[in-house]
Amino acid sequence: MLSKEEVKHIAMLARIGVSEDEVESYQQTLSAVLDSFKELQNLDTEEIASIGHITGRTGEARIDRDESFGTEGEKAIQENFPDSEKSFLKVKSVF
């Protein structure tokens, strides 16, 4: 079972706040999840062929093309956007 310090460390890495009451619950829950992965590591997969992608496609890229929503679609986006000025959509500063 994971220790309380390990649970707190994982919570810090995930950037989530965990109260002392939650730590005990997470100890059990996370330990059960990790135990499930340990079981998967013990499976014999020597005779199973590896696949790169479930569809079998390799090296295919989608065509990069411009698809317009039309003026009606653009207006709907602008109406649902929290802040705009003229025809520009305003976003919070990144830096």
Residue pairs with C-beta under 8 A, 6 or more apart in sequence:
1 27
1 28
1 31
2 10
2 26
2 27
2 30
2 31
2 34
3 27
4 23
4 24
4 27
7 18
7 23
7 26
7 27
7 30
8 18
8 23
10 26
10 30
11 17
11 18
11 26
18 26
52 58
69 76
69 77
77 89
78 84
78 87
78 89
81 89
83 89
83 90
83 91
84 90
